Each structure stands twice: as C-alpha cells, then as structure tokens.
Amino acid sequence: MVSDKKFIMGTYKRYPLTVNRAKGKYIWSKEGKKYLDFFSGLSVNNLGHCHPQILKAIKEQIIKHLHISNLYYDHLQVELAGKLVKLSIPGKVFFSNSGAEANECAIKLVRKYGHLRGGKRKAKYKIIVFDNSFHGRTLATLSATRQKKFHNGFTPLLSGFKQAKFNELSTVEKAIDSNTCAIMVEPVQGEGGVRVATGEFLRGLRRLCNKFKLLLIFDEIQSGMGRTEKMFAYQHYGIKPDILTLAKGVGGGLPLGATIAKDRIAKLFGYGNHGSTFGGNPVSVAAGLAAVKLLNGKLLNNVKVTGNYFMKRLNELKSKYPKRIKQVRGLGLMVGMELKEEGEEIVKKCLEQGILINCTQKKVLRFLPPLIINNNDIDKLVGTLDKILSS
Ligand SMILES: Cc1ncc(COP(=O)(O)O)c(C=O)c1O
C-alpha cells in the first residue's frame, strides 16, 4: 500500500487499495488482486473503465493538441454541446471541469436572471435548496449543499440559499418570497442517501416555477448520463428543467462539467460574464463525445433490465434480514440499501471479498456500478452481501 500521509492533504478517508489498472467493470490492485467495481469512480466510469472507443478518441485528440484557449473555436466542443442539447433541453452549454463548477455556473446564471427580473434596486437572488442536498465543495455550492457536516469550520456561507424539505412540496411554496429567483434540486439525491424525488414533488416544483417565474435547476451530476435508465433522471417525470447541470459521466472518465440552459437564460451571459481556462478541454471533450455516442438505447435498456433485477435481489435480502435492512431504493443503476446499522464495516468486508461498493449517510450502502454490468455480477454482489450479513 502507498502511504499518502506525508505529501497529500488528509481530505479523503481512503480504503486499503492502491489501483494499478482498470478495464471494463474490473480494477486490479498493485498486488494483482481483481475487484468487481460497483462504484464506477462515483458515477464517472459509466461505460466501464478504459472503453476502447473512449481511448481511441483520446489518442486521436492528444496527438493533435492538448489545450487551446477558449478564446479560439473548437469544433468538438460545438459537436458535444449540440449532442447534449439535443438529448436534453433546447438551449446552450457552458463547459467547465467539474460538478461544483457546473453548479457555480448555474448559480451565477440564475442570479443574472434575478437581477434582470428584480431591476437594479431589488434584485432577486434567493435559491431554494433541499435538506440532504449535495451540490459541491466550492463556497457557493457548499452553501447550496444542505448538510451541516460539510459546513463545519467554513462559515459564514454565501447568503441567498433557503432550505425547504425534499419531497415536501408545501414547504417549498412557503419558502418562496419576493426575492426568490430559482429552485435547485437533484432528481435523485446521491450523497443525501439515494433518495428519489416523487413525481408529485418534481412536477410540483415545475408548476411553482412556472407560477412564480422562477428558474428550475436540475443537478444531474450524479444521476445523469444514463445512470437511471434514461439519459437524465428527470426524463422519468415528464417535465423539463430550465437549467441542467452535468459532470462525472459526461467526460467519459476525464474531468468535464456542463451547464445547459434554455436559450432565453443562456443569452443572459455576455462576454466576460463567466469563463474557465480549462473548461471544455479538447481531450475531455473528445472523451465525452465518444461516451455520449456510446450511451445508446441498447445500453440504457441494459440499465433498465439489470436495475430491475438488482432491486429484486436486494429486496430478497431485505426480506431475509429484516432486522438489519431498512429499505432498498433507487432508480436504474443508482441504488441504495438503507441499513438499521452503520454500513462501513460491510463496505470493508466487500472490499476484502473483491467488490467495491460505497456507503453514504453512514447507513446507506450505495451502488453505482458501470452501466455494462449483467445479472451475474449482481448475483455475485448479492451473494457476497448475503454471506456478510449472515455472519
Ligand atoms: C449531485 C452532485 N452535485 C455536485 C457534485 C460535485 O461534483 P464535483 O465533485 O465534480 O465537484 C456531486 C459530487 O458528488 C454530486 O453528486
């Protein structure tokens, strides 16, 4: 095992695994042990590790150029933006490098909108966000993140975020005031414990936004790019956001963030209003373009089939261990199993058994496998969990 204590800041509690290489749904340690990946680098490697088409696109790009300034045109950026818009909402894209940056861009955009709507003397600036949300670690996105444990030691936070209750529409209507300009929500809360928005809630948010002329931001940084069987989770609900934020899987394994906004909102940004030196880097964009092309109907259907099977198998475990498992929930291959006890020991035992899973909110085992898994992989995980839970 490599020790990182001397030179790396201690922000990550790491597991005892030093990765040597990864391919498809497998990772190999430095010592040569093989692991089945049910975490996908936190919903990044949705197509599995090192997909040949993504590697090909990267190789073709790196011999052309690695970086050009955003002051020049890049046809791959235009192509990827066009594809993302076609798949989501008619509008325009701003490319960045990460999820937090994609959300920062969305926050700036809705503030611009609020300034124009409220006029110079009474700019609207408040954004309604939700308990257990997670939107990133920069100061603005940390302020939008409503989990106290992330705030400790970093106050004062940025003002202008008002908290309402996830899946409780009445709390949202109460939170709206004359300063409100937007609502920001994850259709499936990932870090918050894999909590899926109800249709009533999400459609209600759309209605409230229409009624009060607010902008609706969907943060699909974790739930997007095929993870839930649709390209974007909101597509399960029959409504559309005004702004959609993406990262993680959108770069096919390389750092990329994207903020997609309807035309009437996107046009509020003029020259110099926003920018990023590396945002939409040519290599990340090439990888992202290859990844988007690979997220086809056949793969999404695999997410549907394996997602249903996964739920069924986990619910069987729940029936077998009612004293240890509280609830199984999720959408597609974004799945959580809430325990009645802390889950970290189970994550460690899975690791020992050669399977990578995760735990969030202390008690929720979180599974984010690559979208290429099959029922045998699920059987392997469920069999391992069964053995662990029976002991
Ligand atoms: C829903 C959501 N939003 C934003 C982020 C922040 O993304 P990043 O770590 O790329 O800044 C995350 C990361 O887990 C996320 O899950």
The ligand as a Tripos MOL2 file, in Angstrom:
@<TRIPOS>MOLECULE
LIG
   16    16     1     0     0
SMALL
NO_CHARGES

@<TRIPOS>ATOM
      1 C1        -25.3060   15.8420   -7.2600 C.3       1 LIG1
      2 C2        -23.9030   16.3490   -7.2190 C.ar      1 LIG1
      3 N1        -23.6660   17.6370   -7.4800 N.ar      1 LIG1
      4 C3        -22.4130   18.1280   -7.4610 C.ar      1 LIG1
      5 C4        -21.3300   17.3400   -7.1550 C.ar      1 LIG1
      6 C5        -19.9340   17.9180   -7.1400 C.3       1 LIG1
      7 O1        -19.1970   17.4060   -8.1870 O.3       1 LIG1
      8 P1        -17.5900   17.5630   -8.2130 P.3       1 LIG1
      9 O2        -17.0510   16.6860   -7.1370 O.co2     1 LIG1
     10 O3        -17.2050   17.1130   -9.5930 O.co2     1 LIG1
     11 O4        -17.2910   18.9970   -7.9900 O.co2     1 LIG1
     12 C6        -21.5410   15.9960   -6.8490 C.ar      1 LIG1
     13 C7        -20.4160   15.1120   -6.4800 C.2       1 LIG1
     14 O5        -20.5560   14.0660   -5.9010 O.2       1 LIG1
     15 C8        -22.8630   15.4790   -6.8890 C.ar      1 LIG1
     16 O6        -23.1150   14.1960   -6.6120 O.3       1 LIG1
@<TRIPOS>BOND
     1     1     2 1
     2     2     3 ar
     3     2    15 ar
     4     3     4 ar
     5     4     5 ar
     6     5     6 1
     7     5    12 ar
     8     6     7 1
     9     7     8 1
    10     8     9 2
    11     8    10 1
    12     8    11 1
    13    12    13 1
    14    12    15 ar
    15    13    14 2
    16    15    16 1
@<TRIPOS>SUBSTRUCTURE
     1 LIG1         1 GROUP 0 **** ****
